[in-house]
């Protein structure tokens, strides 16, 4: 019996020595990481995006460690009890291994990104979905509603730059936005979601700040200048190495591959949202804008890009857009342009000046620049006044304030409201539009 005990002890010690280096190496990879940054078998960083017709499809992307090499997503029409799970459809995920260590600031970790595109869904239907390994490691069930096939009331949220100190100071903004508009159909993130394009700690903060909101509100992410950085000193800047693995977005095959998943169009219930990349290949996008607008029959036309067409901050100037894009926005009567970049707040509009004898002005495009994060700049009042030569009128401005915006479309009106991070209304405007003539009236009812 004694010999047997000694032998057993020896075996246990030997196993410990054999296992310890593996565990030590595993722990070494995670040195300096918070627990919410460390990938595991459990799905994290779950995000919902548009891919295809919003009435019949959605894309879901999530992350795990490399031990989950085969992943799945399940979806079912939601019911008032848990019985829906028995009718769930299972789809295989596309899996892409990703090396965080491509950027030296990150831990040397391999992770797996998984994605599924749900198609063939029913319009105007509440669905529940979950993602996981098909066995023990599943996310919770998460709900979203598909769009209607016809023009109908809808609401969405728009954020300017989150960018800096995101977990500390942007989390309360997105959470107050969710509290204010919990049933929003989608959310526009107008660039500079983080500060350093490739730094995974910052992406971890962005996902933690939003939590389940990212997996429930369908996201329309826009690339900003801070989504581009060189991977190594002296090299050209590159799109964030996380961007394409973590967001499953429409691919405009007619565009240069450098613009794929950064330039795309979403048609949601007779609202056309055109997403632009204001960092690169601007001339190509000028042609794209015209292609997307010239035969567009949508009742509302919205453009979003990161850089402000009418820059309100000192030292900023997006002259190319004013000279090349604005004429198209005027020509095709775009309703709303949503920008970030300038870390201030400015809402203005461009009248279309008629040559008729009554010399009346018809509302053209409303331009908004906003910021949701803590980094703030000063307004350049003289620059804003100078834009009047191009028919621009500044209607409302602010400094040193974090905002989110809620936009509601119903019948012949578009109501735009800007809220501070306290949830207090700062700015409100209503556009009333005659869909047969395209003529619009602007009503300012805010404080």
GUMAR-157534 format. One record per residue (C-alpha): residue number from 1; x, y, z. Coordinates in steps of 0.25 Angstrom, whole numbers, padded with zeros to 4 digits. Layout:
GUMAR-157534
NUM; X; Y; Z
...
This chain:
GUMAR-157534
1; 0000; 0000; 0000
2; 0011; 0010; 0003
3; 0018; 0007; -0010
4; 0006; 0009; -0017
5; 0004; 0023; -0010
6; 0018; 0027; -0014
7; 0016; 0023; -0028
8; 0002; 0031; -0029
9; 0009; 0043; -0023
10; 0020; 0042; -0033
11; 0010; 0042; -0044
12; 0003; 0054; -0039
13; 0015; 0062; -0037
14; 0020; 0058; -0051
15; 0007; 0062; -0057
16; 0008; 0075; -0050
17; 0021; 0078; -0056
18; 0016; 0074; -0070
19; 0004; 0083; -0069
20; 0010; 0095; -0062
21; 0018; 0101; -0074
22; 0006; 0100; -0082
23; -0002; 0108; -0072
24; 0009; 0117; -0069
25; 0010; 0120; -0084
26; -0005; 0122; -0085
27; -0004; 0132; -0073
28; 0007; 0139; -0079
29; -0001; 0143; -0092
30; -0011; 0150; -0083
31; -0001; 0158; -0075
32; -0007; 0172; -0074
33; -0020; 0169; -0079
34; -0033; 0171; -0072
35; -0042; 0159; -0071
36; -0052; 0165; -0081
37; -0041; 0166; -0091
38; -0037; 0152; -0090
39; -0043; 0143; -0101
40; -0050; 0130; -0096
41; -0059; 0119; -0101
42; -0071; 0128; -0098
43; -0075; 0137; -0109
44; -0071; 0152; -0107
45; -0071; 0165; -0115
46; -0085; 0161; -0122
47; -0090; 0171; -0131
48; -0101; 0172; -0141
49; -0100; 0179; -0155
50; -0107; 0181; -0168
51; -0104; 0171; -0179
52; -0114; 0170; -0190
53; -0129; 0175; -0189
54; -0132; 0180; -0175
55; -0146; 0174; -0176
56; -0141; 0160; -0178
57; -0126; 0159; -0173
58; -0116; 0162; -0163
59; -0101; 0159; -0160
60; -0095; 0155; -0147
61; -0081; 0155; -0143
62; -0074; 0150; -0130
63; -0061; 0146; -0124
64; -0055; 0134; -0117
65; -0042; 0128; -0114
66; -0036; 0118; -0124
67; -0041; 0106; -0116
68; -0055; 0109; -0123
69; -0051; 0106; -0137
70; -0065; 0102; -0141
71; -0076; 0112; -0138
72; -0091; 0113; -0140
73; -0103; 0123; -0139
74; -0117; 0120; -0136
75; -0129; 0128; -0139
76; -0144; 0127; -0137
77; -0157; 0136; -0137
78; -0158; 0141; -0122
79; -0170; 0136; -0114
80; -0175; 0140; -0100
81; -0168; 0128; -0094
82; -0156; 0120; -0096
83; -0163; 0110; -0106
84; -0157; 0118; -0118
85; -0143; 0111; -0115
86; -0149; 0098; -0120
87; -0152; 0103; -0134
88; -0138; 0110; -0135
89; -0131; 0109; -0149
90; -0116; 0106; -0147
91; -0106; 0112; -0157
92; -0091; 0109; -0158
93; -0082; 0121; -0156
94; -0070; 0126; -0164
95; -0058; 0126; -0156
96; -0046; 0134; -0158
97; -0033; 0133; -0149
98; -0027; 0147; -0145
99; -0014; 0150; -0139
100; -0014; 0162; -0130
101; 0001; 0162; -0129
102; 0001; 0168; -0143
103; 0002; 0181; -0136
104; 0013; 0181; -0125
105; 0004; 0189; -0115
106; -0005; 0177; -0114
107; -0003; 0164; -0106
108; 0002; 0152; -0115
109; -0011; 0145; -0116
110; -0018; 0138; -0127
111; -0033; 0139; -0126
112; -0045; 0134; -0135
113; -0055; 0143; -0141
114; -0068; 0136; -0145
115; -0079; 0142; -0154
116; -0093; 0138; -0159
117; -0102; 0144; -0169
118; -0117; 0141; -0166
119; -0125; 0143; -0179
120; -0139; 0138; -0183
121; -0145; 0145; -0170
122; -0159; 0150; -0169
123; -0161; 0165; -0170
124; -0166; 0173; -0157
125; -0163; 0161; -0149
126; -0157; 0160; -0135
127; -0146; 0150; -0135
128; -0137; 0143; -0124
129; -0123; 0139; -0127
130; -0111; 0133; -0120
131; -0097; 0129; -0124
132; -0087; 0119; -0119
133; -0080; 0105; -0121
134; -0093; 0097; -0123
135; -0091; 0090; -0109
136; -0087; 0096; -0096
137; -0083; 0110; -0099
138; -0094; 0119; -0104
139; -0097; 0134; -0103
140; -0111; 0138; -0097
141; -0123; 0139; -0106
142; -0123; 0153; -0112
143; -0135; 0160; -0119
144; -0136; 0169; -0131
145; -0147; 0173; -0141
146; -0146; 0172; -0156
147; -0151; 0185; -0164
148; -0164; 0186; -0171
149; -0164; 0185; -0186
150; -0172; 0198; -0188
151; -0170; 0212; -0183
152; -0173; 0213; -0168
153; -0169; 0220; -0155
154; -0155; 0217; -0150
155; -0145; 0223; -0141
156; -0130; 0222; -0140
157; -0118; 0228; -0132
158; -0105; 0235; -0137
159; -0092; 0237; -0130
160; -0081; 0246; -0133
161; -0067; 0242; -0129
162; -0065; 0233; -0116
163; -0050; 0232; -0118
164; -0043; 0234; -0105
165; -0045; 0228; -0091
166; -0056; 0221; -0097
167; -0060; 0212; -0085
168; -0059; 0223; -0075
169; -0066; 0234; -0082
170; -0074; 0228; -0094
171; -0081; 0217; -0087
172; -0091; 0226; -0080
173; -0094; 0233; -0094
174; -0098; 0220; -0101
175; -0105; 0215; -0089
176; -0113; 0228; -0088
177; -0116; 0227; -0102
178; -0121; 0213; -0100
179; -0130; 0218; -0089
180; -0135; 0230; -0097
181; -0138; 0222; -0110
182; -0138; 0207; -0106
183; -0146; 0203; -0119
184; -0137; 0209; -0129
185; -0136; 0201; -0141
186; -0121; 0204; -0144
187; -0109; 0213; -0139
188; -0099; 0221; -0147
189; -0085; 0222; -0142
190; -0079; 0233; -0150
191; -0065; 0230; -0149
192; -0053; 0230; -0139
193; -0060; 0219; -0131
194; -0046; 0218; -0124
195; -0033; 0226; -0124
196; -0022; 0216; -0128
197; -0027; 0208; -0140
198; -0021; 0194; -0137
199; -0020; 0195; -0121
200; -0029; 0183; -0116
201; -0030; 0189; -0102
202; -0038; 0201; -0108
203; -0047; 0192; -0116
204; -0049; 0184; -0104
205; -0053; 0197; -0097
206; -0063; 0200; -0108
207; -0070; 0187; -0107
208; -0070; 0187; -0092
209; -0076; 0201; -0092
210; -0087; 0197; -0101
211; -0089; 0183; -0095
212; -0102; 0176; -0100
213; -0106; 0189; -0108
214; -0096; 0185; -0119
215; -0103; 0172; -0121
216; -0117; 0178; -0121
217; -0117; 0191; -0128
218; -0112; 0188; -0143
219; -0099; 0196; -0145
220; -0095; 0205; -0157
221; -0080; 0207; -0154
222; -0073; 0218; -0161
223; -0058; 0219; -0163
224; -0051; 0231; -0157
225; -0037; 0236; -0158
226; -0033; 0229; -0145
227; -0038; 0216; -0151
228; -0025; 0217; -0159
229; -0011; 0215; -0154
230; 0003; 0210; -0159
231; 0005; 0196; -0153
232; 0020; 0199; -0152
233; 0028; 0212; -0152
234; 0031; 0217; -0166
235; 0020; 0209; -0172
236; 0007; 0214; -0179
237; -0005; 0215; -0171
238; -0015; 0204; -0171
239; -0029; 0201; -0168
240; -0031; 0196; -0154
241; -0027; 0181; -0154
242; -0039; 0178; -0146
243; -0049; 0185; -0155
244; -0052; 0175; -0165
245; -0051; 0163; -0156
246; -0061; 0169; -0146
247; -0071; 0176; -0155
248; -0079; 0168; -0165
249; -0083; 0179; -0175
250; -0088; 0180; -0189
251; -0077; 0179; -0200
252; -0078; 0189; -0212
253; -0072; 0180; -0222
254; -0071; 0191; -0233
255; -0062; 0199; -0224
256; -0047; 0198; -0221
257; -0044; 0187; -0211
258; -0038; 0197; -0201
259; -0052; 0203; -0200
260; -0059; 0190; -0197
261; -0067; 0190; -0184
262; -0064; 0204; -0182
263; -0073; 0210; -0193
264; -0087; 0204; -0195
265; -0102; 0207; -0195
266; -0113; 0203; -0186
267; -0128; 0204; -0191
268; -0137; 0204; -0178
269; -0152; 0206; -0180
270; -0150; 0216; -0191
271; -0139; 0223; -0184
272; -0126; 0222; -0192
273; -0113; 0223; -0184
274; -0100; 0225; -0192
275; -0088; 0222; -0183
276; -0075; 0228; -0189
277; -0060; 0227; -0185
278; -0055; 0241; -0184
279; -0041; 0237; -0183
280; -0037; 0231; -0196
281; -0041; 0230; -0211
282; -0050; 0242; -0210
283; -0051; 0244; -0225
284; -0056; 0230; -0227
285; -0067; 0232; -0216
286; -0071; 0245; -0223
287; -0076; 0236; -0235
288; -0082; 0226; -0225
289; -0090; 0237; -0218
290; -0096; 0241; -0232
291; -0099; 0226; -0235
292; -0106; 0224; -0222
293; -0114; 0237; -0223
294; -0118; 0239; -0238
295; -0128; 0228; -0238
296; -0132; 0228; -0223
297; -0147; 0228; -0220
298; -0145; 0227; -0205
299; -0154; 0237; -0198
300; -0142; 0241; -0189
301; -0127; 0242; -0193
302; -0116; 0242; -0183
303; -0101; 0243; -0184
304; -0091; 0239; -0173
305; -0076; 0241; -0173
306; -0066; 0244; -0163
307; -0060; 0258; -0167
308; -0069; 0270; -0166
309; -0073; 0276; -0179
310; -0075; 0289; -0172
311; -0064; 0288; -0162
312; -0067; 0296; -0149
313; -0054; 0294; -0142
314; -0042; 0302; -0142
315; -0031; 0297; -0152
316; -0041; 0287; -0160
317; -0045; 0288; -0174
318; -0051; 0277; -0183
319; -0051; 0286; -0196
320; -0051; 0274; -0205
321; -0065; 0270; -0200
322; -0071; 0284; -0201
323; -0065; 0286; -0215
324; -0069; 0272; -0221
325; -0079; 0265; -0212
326; -0088; 0277; -0208
327; -0092; 0280; -0222
328; -0098; 0266; -0223
329; -0105; 0267; -0210
330; -0111; 0280; -0215
331; -0115; 0274; -0228
332; -0121; 0261; -0222
333; -0128; 0268; -0210
334; -0121; 0260; -0199
335; -0128; 0263; -0186
336; -0117; 0260; -0175
337; -0102; 0259; -0174
338; -0097; 0253; -0161
339; -0082; 0256; -0158
340; -0072; 0255; -0147
341; -0057; 0258; -0146
342; -0058; 0272; -0141
343; -0061; 0269; -0126
344; -0071; 0281; -0125
345; -0086; 0282; -0128
346; -0091; 0289; -0140
347; -0104; 0288; -0148
348; -0107; 0297; -0160
349; -0114; 0296; -0173
350; -0112; 0300; -0188
351; -0124; 0307; -0194
352; -0126; 0305; -0209
353; -0128; 0319; -0214
354; -0138; 0320; -0225
355; -0138; 0331; -0236
356; -0153; 0332; -0236
357; -0160; 0346; -0235
358; -0164; 0343; -0220
359; -0149; 0340; -0217
360; -0153; 0329; -0207
361; -0143; 0320; -0200
362; -0146; 0305; -0200
363; -0139; 0296; -0190
364; -0127; 0288; -0196
365; -0118; 0279; -0187
366; -0116; 0279; -0172
367; -0102; 0277; -0168
368; -0099; 0272; -0154
369; -0085; 0271; -0147
370; -0085; 0264; -0133
371; -0077; 0258; -0123
372; -0080; 0247; -0112
373; -0067; 0245; -0106
374; -0059; 0253; -0096
375; -0049; 0260; -0105
376; -0054; 0274; -0109
377; -0049; 0285; -0118
378; -0053; 0300; -0120
379; -0062; 0305; -0130
380; -0057; 0314; -0141
381; -0068; 0325; -0142
382; -0061; 0333; -0153
383; -0060; 0320; -0161
384; -0074; 0317; -0159
385; -0078; 0331; -0164
386; -0070; 0330; -0176
387; -0078; 0318; -0181
388; -0089; 0327; -0183
389; -0083; 0330; -0197
390; -0087; 0315; -0200
391; -0101; 0317; -0195
392; -0099; 0311; -0182
393; -0106; 0316; -0169
394; -0101; 0311; -0155
395; -0114; 0309; -0147
396; -0108; 0303; -0134
397; -0095; 0301; -0128
398; -0088; 0296; -0115
399; -0075; 0293; -0109
400; -0070; 0284; -0097
401; -0082; 0275; -0098
402; -0084; 0261; -0100
403; -0096; 0258; -0109
404; -0104; 0247; -0115
405; -0115; 0249; -0126
406; -0129; 0242; -0128
407; -0135; 0243; -0141
408; -0150; 0239; -0143
409; -0156; 0238; -0157
410; -0172; 0237; -0158
411; -0181; 0241; -0169
412; -0176; 0254; -0176
413; -0167; 0258; -0164
414; -0153; 0255; -0160
415; -0150; 0260; -0145
416; -0136; 0262; -0141
417; -0133; 0263; -0126
418; -0119; 0265; -0120
419; -0118; 0261; -0105
420; -0106; 0263; -0095
421; -0100; 0251; -0088
422; -0109; 0255; -0076
423; -0121; 0252; -0085
424; -0125; 0266; -0086
425; -0131; 0272; -0100
426; -0121; 0282; -0105
427; -0126; 0284; -0120
428; -0138; 0280; -0128
429; -0142; 0282; -0142
430; -0154; 0276; -0151
431; -0153; 0275; -0166
432; -0166; 0274; -0173
433; -0165; 0269; -0187
434; -0175; 0268; -0199
435; -0171; 0255; -0205
436; -0177; 0258; -0219
437; -0169; 0271; -0221
438; -0157; 0269; -0211
439; -0160; 0283; -0205
440; -0156; 0283; -0190
441; -0159; 0293; -0178
442; -0151; 0294; -0166
443; -0157; 0296; -0152
444; -0148; 0299; -0140
445; -0155; 0296; -0127
446; -0143; 0294; -0118
447; -0138; 0302; -0107
